[in-house]
C-alpha cells in the first residue's frame, strides 16, 4: 500500500500485519501483500479471541476481517460515536472496546456499538490505553527522551489547553504516577480511579 506504517500486529502464527496510510498488508517473507479492497489510512490493528482482525481507520470507522475472509465495516450507523479509531482491545470478559479520537469510548454489544460519556454527561474526547505498566513506562520514557517533556511540563501543557478534566483508570507507578500527581496539584480537574467500570 504505502511505506508509512501506522500500526503493526503479529498473529499467533507469526504473520506480521501492517496498517499503513494506504491500506492493510500482510508480510510474506520480505514482501508485503495487500489485503482487502480498502485503501484507508489505518490507525490500529487488533486480533480478537475469535480470530477476527479489527482494523481501525483514520476516518472510515472500524473494519473487521473475519477468519473466513469476509469484511464488515462499522460506522456511525452501527452506533460508533466517531470514525477516527485510536485503539481496539478486548477485555477479560471478551467484550470489544474501541477508543475514538474526538469520539470517546464504545463497546460492542451484539452487532452495534454502545457509546460511553463522562459521568457528568459530557463527551469523552480522547482516550489512550496502555496494555500494562511496562508499555506505559515506555511511553513516558519516549515523552522524556524523544520530546524532552517531563511530567511537570505535561501538566503545564494540559493546564494551558484548559481541559474539561482528566480521568486516569488503573494505578500507574513511576513517571506516570508523578505526572498524575503534578496534574492533580496544578488545578487541572483530575480523577484517579482503579477501574473504568464498577
C-alpha positions as CSV (number, residue, x, y, z in Angstrom):
1,X,0.0,0.0,0.0
2,X,2.4,2.7,1.2
3,X,5.8,2.8,3.0
4,X,4.4,4.6,6.1
5,X,3.3,2.0,8.7
6,X,1.0,3.3,11.4
7,X,0.1,0.0,13.2
8,X,1.6,-3.5,13.5
9,X,0.2,-6.8,14.6
10,X,1.8,-10.2,14.8
11,X,-0.7,-13.1,14.9
12,X,-0.4,-16.4,16.7
13,X,1.2,-18.0,13.6
14,X,3.9,-15.3,13.5
15,X,2.4,-13.5,10.5
16,X,3.1,-9.8,10.5
17,X,0.2,-7.4,9.6
18,X,1.0,-3.8,8.8
19,X,-1.6,-1.0,8.8
20,X,-0.3,1.8,6.5
21,X,-1.5,5.1,5.4
22,X,-2.8,3.4,2.2
23,X,-4.3,0.1,3.4
24,X,-3.6,-3.2,5.1
25,X,-0.7,-5.5,4.2
26,X,0.3,-9.0,5.3
27,X,4.0,-9.7,5.2
28,X,5.1,-12.7,3.2
29,X,8.8,-13.0,3.8
30,X,10.3,-9.7,2.8
31,X,7.4,-8.7,0.6
32,X,4.1,-7.0,1.6
33,X,0.9,-8.4,0.2
34,X,-2.1,-6.0,0.0
35,X,-5.1,-7.4,1.9
36,X,-8.7,-6.3,1.2
37,X,-10.3,-3.8,-1.1
38,X,-9.9,-0.7,1.2
39,X,-7.1,1.8,0.9
40,X,-7.8,3.5,4.3
41,X,-5.2,5.1,6.5
42,X,-5.0,2.6,9.3
43,X,-4.5,3.7,12.9
44,X,-5.0,0.4,14.9
45,X,-4.9,-3.4,14.5
46,X,-6.2,-6.0,16.9
47,X,-7.0,-9.7,16.6
48,X,-9.8,-10.9,18.9
49,X,-10.2,-14.3,20.6
50,X,-12.5,-15.5,17.8
51,X,-9.8,-14.8,15.2
52,X,-11.2,-11.7,13.6
53,X,-8.7,-8.9,12.7
54,X,-10.1,-5.5,13.7
55,X,-8.8,-2.7,11.5
56,X,-9.2,0.8,13.0
57,X,-9.0,3.6,10.4
58,X,-8.4,7.3,10.4
59,X,-11.7,8.5,9.0
60,X,-13.5,5.4,7.8
61,X,-14.6,3.8,11.1
62,X,-13.7,0.3,12.1
63,X,-13.4,-2.7,9.8
64,X,-13.5,-6.4,10.8
65,X,-11.8,-9.1,8.7
66,X,-13.4,-12.4,9.8
67,X,-11.4,-15.7,9.9
68,X,-13.2,-16.7,6.7
69,X,-12.1,-13.6,4.9
70,X,-15.4,-11.6,5.0
71,X,-15.1,-7.9,5.7
72,X,-17.6,-5.8,7.7
73,X,-17.4,-2.1,8.2
74,X,-18.8,-0.4,11.4
75,X,-19.5,3.3,11.4
76,X,-21.9,5.8,12.9
77,X,-24.9,3.9,11.6
78,X,-23.7,1.0,13.9
79,X,-23.5,3.2,17.0
80,X,-19.8,4.0,16.7
81,X,-19.6,7.6,18.0
82,X,-16.7,8.6,15.7
83,X,-14.8,7.4,12.7
84,X,-11.1,8.0,13.8
85,X,-10.1,4.9,15.7
86,X,-7.3,5.3,18.2
87,X,-7.2,1.8,19.6
88,X,-9.1,-1.5,19.8
89,X,-8.9,-4.1,22.6
90,X,-10.9,-7.0,24.2
91,X,-11.3,-7.3,27.9
92,X,-11.1,-10.4,30.1
93,X,-14.9,-11.0,29.6
94,X,-14.4,-10.9,25.8
95,X,-16.0,-7.5,25.3
96,X,-14.6,-5.5,22.4
97,X,-13.7,-1.9,23.3
98,X,-12.9,0.9,20.9
99,X,-11.3,4.3,21.7
100,X,-12.0,7.1,19.2
101,X,-10.1,10.3,18.7
102,X,-12.7,13.0,19.2
103,X,-15.4,10.4,19.8
104,X,-14.7,8.8,23.1
105,X,-15.2,5.2,24.1
106,X,-17.5,2.5,22.7
107,X,-18.1,-1.2,23.4
108,X,-19.6,-3.8,21.0
109,X,-22.9,-5.3,22.1
110,X,-24.1,-7.8,19.5
111,X,-23.8,-6.1,16.2
112,X,-24.0,-2.5,17.5
113,X,-21.7,-0.3,19.5
114,X,-22.7,1.5,22.7
115,X,-21.0,4.8,23.3
116,X,-19.9,6.0,26.7
117,X,-19.5,9.5,28.0
118,X,-18.2,11.1,31.2
119,X,-20.3,10.8,34.4
120,X,-21.5,14.3,34.0
121,X,-22.9,13.6,30.5
122,X,-20.1,15.4,28.7
123,X,-18.3,13.7,25.8
124,X,-15.0,11.9,26.3
125,X,-12.8,13.3,23.5
126,X,-9.5,11.3,23.7
127,X,-8.6,8.0,25.3
128,X,-5.2,6.4,25.5
129,X,-4.8,2.8,26.6
130,X,-1.6,1.1,27.7
131,X,-1.6,-2.7,28.0
132,X,0.4,-2.7,31.2
133,X,2.9,-0.7,33.3
134,X,5.8,-1.7,31.1
135,X,4.2,-0.2,28.0
136,X,3.1,2.9,29.9
137,X,6.7,3.3,31.2
138,X,8.0,3.0,27.6
139,X,5.6,5.8,26.6
140,X,6.7,8.0,29.4
141,X,10.4,7.4,28.5
142,X,9.6,8.4,24.9
143,X,8.0,11.6,26.0
144,X,11.0,12.4,28.1
145,X,13.8,11.2,25.9
146,X,12.5,12.0,22.4
147,X,10.4,15.0,23.2
148,X,12.2,16.4,26.2
149,X,9.0,16.6,28.2
150,X,9.0,16.0,32.0
151,X,5.8,15.2,34.0
152,X,5.6,18.8,35.2
153,X,5.8,20.0,31.6
154,X,2.9,17.8,30.6
155,X,0.7,19.0,33.3
156,X,1.6,22.6,32.4
157,X,0.7,21.9,28.8
158,X,-2.7,20.4,29.8
159,X,-3.4,23.4,32.0
160,X,-2.7,25.8,29.1
161,X,-5.1,23.8,27.0
162,X,-7.8,24.3,29.6
163,X,-9.1,20.7,29.5
164,X,-12.5,19.9,31.0
165,X,-10.8,17.2,33.0
166,X,-8.5,14.2,33.1
167,X,-9.5,10.8,34.3
168,X,-6.9,8.0,34.8
169,X,-8.0,4.4,35.4
170,X,-5.6,2.0,36.9
171,X,-2.7,2.5,39.3
172,X,0.3,3.8,37.4
173,X,3.7,4.0,39.0
174,X,7.0,5.8,38.2
175,X,6.9,8.8,35.9
176,X,3.3,8.2,35.0
177,X,2.3,8.5,38.7
178,X,4.5,11.6,39.0
179,X,2.7,13.2,36.1
180,X,-0.7,12.3,37.6
181,X,0.3,14.0,40.9
182,X,1.6,17.1,39.0
183,X,-1.7,17.3,37.1
184,X,-3.8,17.0,40.3
185,X,-1.6,19.6,42.1
186,X,-1.8,22.0,39.1
187,X,-5.5,22.6,39.4
188,X,-6.4,20.6,36.2
189,X,-9.7,18.7,37.1
190,X,-8.3,15.3,37.8
191,X,-9.8,12.0,38.9
192,X,-7.8,8.8,39.5
193,X,-9.8,5.5,39.7
194,X,-8.7,1.9,40.0
195,X,-11.1,0.7,37.2
196,X,-13.2,2.1,34.4
197,X,-16.4,0.1,35.2
198,X,-17.5,-0.7,38.7
